[in-house]
Amino acid sequence: QVQLLESGGGLVQAGDSLRLSCAASGRTFSSYVMGWFRQAPGKQRELVAAIGSASSTNYADSVKGRFTISRDNAKNTVYLQMNSLKPEDTAVYYCNVLLGSRNYWGQGTQVTVSS
């Protein structure tokens, strides 16, 4: 059974940093694109960053230069390093992997950035 477990969220001040982790289990994920999404209250879930099997990366324009996605295939873990956090980064952050036609999501971790 595929499971994604996020951790690392919290309450920080603007300008601070956080590192989110997503521990995946149930199979090997090294061949798959994995991503981080976020959803703020009243807004749609949006892609923040994605990383391919060869560690190619893609970022939302709003986080380019501030966030870095990485993966450790030996640990089946994906990370999101978030620097220079802004109040508009406040959201629930979700880990995601698309296996075939099925999307898998973690339970989410709350990130709150105070001004």
Beta strands, then each sheet from edge to edge (+ up, - down):
strand 1: 3-7
strand 2: 10-13
strand 3: 18-25
strand 4: 34-39
strand 5: 46-51
strand 6: 57-59
strand 7: 67-72
strand 8: 77-82
strand 9: 91-99
strand 10: 102-105
strand 11: 109-114
sheet 1: 1+ 3- 8+ 7-
sheet 2: 2+ 11+ 9- 4+ 5- 6+
sheet 3: 2+ 11+ 9- 10+
end
